[in-house]
Amino acid sequence: MANYESELTPDPHSAKSPQEWMVFISGGNKTCGGFCGRLEREWNETASLLAADPTAPNLAFVDCDKQGVLCSTWMAKPPTIWHIQRPVARADQSTPASTIHVNYFNVTHSTAGDMLALHTGNKYEEGTLYEGWFDPLDGQLAKLGVNKAIGYALFGIGLVPSWAFMIVVSMVSRTIIARRNGPNPAVQQQEAQRRATGRNAPLGGAPAANE
């Protein structure tokens, strides 16, 4: 799915429009806490059931542990199934906007029947409609061609360990507090006394004549 634009491009020779996709977003220990294994088995069963359905949508699978940049670009979180509708271009070459519904699944209770119902019962419509700048197909960032760059940046930030962020936050917060509170009066007084003593002391360190 790294080349998801071409993979999700609707077949211009197909009479069916919009063309549908169901993309299962999963992950391993890093992105799903190790809880997605059961749902992956349910997804495989769903795929087997849909294989016999001539009206079934296209199916795809994304593992965010292995395709982290893609998940960052899409702002995708497992475990979800993205139901995508992509219209075929009209005769004038204009293409209506695609529609994406994000459906969330319970890692302990959801079944293949729940996944199958997204298609057979149009349950996908109960999912969250994905709109806005981060829409990976028709969002403003995708149109500007910068969504992938942002995805790489977010993926890179995610690789930074949490303790490193804590150190940076601590250093910045201490600097801000120090500037807000201003210099320490006691330290300023000691510094002034030191400078005054340094100016009044005779050369060679000898005591003053009146001592």
C-alpha positions as CSV (number, residue, x, y, z in Angstrom):
1,M,0.0,0.0,0.0
2,A,3.0,2.3,-0.2
3,N,1.8,3.3,-3.7
4,Y,-1.7,3.6,-2.4
5,E,-2.8,6.3,-4.9
6,S,-2.3,3.9,-7.9
7,E,-3.7,0.9,-5.9
8,L,-6.9,2.8,-5.0
9,T,-7.4,4.4,-8.4
10,P,-10.7,3.3,-9.8
11,D,-10.8,1.2,-13.0
12,P,-11.9,3.6,-15.7
13,H,-13.3,0.7,-17.8
14,S,-15.5,-0.5,-15.0
15,A,-19.2,0.3,-15.2
16,K,-19.4,0.3,-11.4
17,S,-19.1,3.7,-9.8
18,P,-18.1,4.4,-7.1
19,Q,-15.8,1.5,-6.7
20,E,-15.4,0.3,-3.1
21,W,-12.5,-0.7,-0.9
22,M,-12.3,-2.1,2.6
23,V,-8.9,-1.6,4.1
24,F,-8.1,-3.2,7.4
25,I,-5.7,-1.2,9.5
26,S,-3.9,-3.5,12.0
27,G,-0.6,-3.5,13.9
28,G,1.6,-5.4,16.2
29,N,3.0,-4.8,19.6
30,K,4.2,-1.3,18.8
31,T,1.0,0.2,17.3
32,C,-1.7,-2.1,18.6
33,G,-0.3,-3.2,21.9
34,G,-0.4,-6.8,20.7
35,F,-4.2,-6.9,20.7
36,C,-4.9,-7.0,17.0
37,G,-4.0,-10.7,16.4
38,R,-7.6,-11.9,17.1
39,L,-9.1,-9.3,14.8
40,E,-6.7,-10.2,12.0
41,R,-8.1,-13.8,12.2
42,E,-11.6,-12.4,12.0
43,W,-10.5,-10.3,9.0
44,N,-9.2,-13.3,7.2
45,E,-12.5,-15.1,7.8
46,T,-14.3,-12.0,6.5
47,A,-12.1,-12.0,3.3
48,S,-13.0,-15.7,2.7
49,L,-16.7,-15.0,3.0
50,L,-16.5,-11.9,0.7
51,A,-14.6,-13.9,-1.9
52,A,-17.8,-15.7,-2.9
53,D,-19.8,-12.4,-3.2
54,P,-19.7,-10.8,-6.7
55,T,-20.6,-7.4,-5.3
56,A,-17.8,-7.5,-2.7
57,P,-15.5,-4.5,-2.4
58,N,-11.8,-4.7,-3.0
59,L,-9.9,-5.7,0.1
60,A,-6.5,-4.5,1.5
61,F,-4.5,-4.9,4.6
62,V,-2.1,-2.5,6.3
63,D,0.2,-3.3,9.2
64,C,1.1,0.0,10.9
65,D,4.1,-1.7,12.6
66,K,5.6,-2.4,9.1
67,Q,4.0,0.5,7.2
68,G,4.4,3.3,9.7
69,V,4.9,6.1,7.2
70,L,1.6,5.2,5.4
71,C,-0.3,5.1,8.7
72,S,1.2,8.5,9.7
73,T,0.3,9.9,6.3
74,W,-3.3,8.7,6.6
75,M,-3.5,9.5,10.4
76,A,-4.7,5.9,10.7
77,K,-4.9,4.0,14.0
78,P,-5.5,0.3,14.4
79,P,-7.8,-1.6,14.7
80,T,-10.0,0.1,12.1
81,I,-11.5,-0.7,8.8
82,W,-11.6,2.1,6.3
83,H,-14.5,1.9,3.8
84,I,-13.4,3.9,0.8
85,Q,-15.6,4.8,-2.2
86,R,-13.8,6.1,-5.3
87,P,-16.0,7.4,-8.1
88,V,-14.9,6.9,-11.7
89,A,-13.9,10.0,-13.7
90,R,-16.8,11.5,-15.7
91,A,-16.7,12.0,-19.5
92,D,-15.3,15.5,-18.9
93,Q,-12.4,14.0,-16.9
94,S,-13.7,15.5,-13.7
95,T,-13.8,13.2,-10.7
96,P,-16.2,13.6,-7.8
97,A,-14.7,13.5,-4.3
98,S,-14.0,10.2,-2.7
99,T,-15.8,9.1,0.5
100,I,-14.0,7.5,3.5
101,H,-15.7,6.1,6.5
102,V,-13.5,4.9,9.4
103,N,-15.0,2.1,11.4
104,Y,-13.5,1.2,14.8
105,F,-13.6,-2.4,16.2
106,N,-13.4,-3.8,19.7
107,V,-10.3,-6.0,20.2
108,T,-12.2,-8.5,22.4
109,H,-15.7,-8.6,21.1
110,S,-15.8,-7.7,17.4
111,T,-16.3,-10.6,15.0
112,A,-16.1,-11.4,11.3
113,G,-19.9,-10.9,11.2
114,D,-19.4,-7.3,12.3
115,M,-16.8,-6.7,9.6
116,L,-19.0,-8.4,7.0
117,A,-21.9,-6.2,7.9
118,L,-20.0,-3.2,6.8
119,H,-20.7,-4.4,3.2
120,T,-23.8,-6.5,3.4
121,G,-25.7,-4.2,5.8
122,N,-24.1,-0.9,4.8
123,K,-22.9,-0.6,8.4
124,Y,-19.9,1.4,7.2
125,E,-22.2,4.4,7.1
126,E,-22.2,4.3,10.9
127,G,-18.5,4.9,10.9
128,T,-16.7,8.3,11.2
129,L,-16.7,10.3,7.9
130,Y,-13.1,11.3,7.3
131,E,-13.0,14.9,6.0
132,G,-10.7,17.8,6.2
133,W,-7.1,18.7,5.4
134,F,-5.7,15.2,6.3
135,D,-8.0,13.3,4.0
136,P,-5.3,11.1,2.1
137,L,-7.2,11.2,-1.2
138,D,-8.9,14.6,-1.5
139,G,-7.7,16.6,1.4
140,Q,-5.9,19.9,0.9
141,L,-2.6,18.5,2.0
142,A,-2.9,15.7,-0.5
143,K,-3.7,18.1,-3.3
144,L,-0.7,20.2,-2.4
145,G,1.5,17.1,-2.4
146,V,2.8,17.6,1.1
147,N,0.9,14.9,3.0
148,K,3.6,12.3,2.5
149,A,6.3,14.7,3.8
150,I,4.2,15.4,6.9
151,G,3.7,11.6,7.3
152,Y,7.5,11.0,7.2
153,A,8.0,13.8,9.7
154,L,5.3,12.5,12.1
155,F,6.8,9.0,11.7
156,G,10.2,10.3,12.6
157,I,9.0,12.1,15.6
158,G,7.3,8.9,16.7
159,L,10.7,7.1,16.7
160,V,12.1,9.6,19.3
161,P,12.0,7.9,22.8
162,S,9.7,9.6,25.3
163,W,12.5,10.3,27.8
164,A,14.2,12.5,25.2
165,F,11.1,14.6,24.9
166,M,11.0,14.9,28.7
167,I,14.5,16.1,28.8
168,V,13.8,18.8,26.2
169,V,10.6,19.9,27.9
170,S,12.4,20.1,31.3
171,M,15.2,22.2,29.8
172,V,12.8,24.5,28.0
173,S,10.5,24.9,31.0
174,R,13.5,25.8,33.3
175,T,14.7,28.4,30.9
176,I,11.3,30.0,30.6
177,I,10.8,30.1,34.4
178,A,14.3,31.5,34.9
179,R,13.6,34.3,32.4
180,R,10.2,35.0,33.9
181,N,11.5,35.3,37.5
182,G,14.5,37.4,36.5
183,P,17.9,37.4,38.1
184,N,18.3,36.3,41.8
185,P,18.7,39.5,44.0
186,A,21.1,37.7,46.4
187,V,23.3,36.6,43.6
188,Q,23.3,40.1,42.2
189,Q,24.3,41.6,45.6
190,Q,27.2,39.1,46.0
191,E,28.4,39.8,42.5
192,A,28.3,43.6,43.2
193,Q,30.3,43.2,46.4
194,R,32.8,41.0,44.7
195,R,33.3,43.6,42.0
196,A,33.6,46.5,44.5
197,T,36.2,44.6,46.5
198,G,38.1,43.9,43.4
199,R,38.2,47.6,42.4
200,N,39.3,48.9,45.9
201,A,42.0,46.3,46.7
202,P,45.5,47.7,46.2
203,L,47.8,46.0,43.7
204,G,49.6,43.0,45.0
205,G,46.8,42.1,47.4
206,A,48.3,44.3,50.2
207,P,45.8,45.7,52.8
208,A,44.7,49.3,52.4
209,A,46.8,52.0,54.1
210,N,44.1,52.8,56.7
211,E,43.8,49.2,57.9
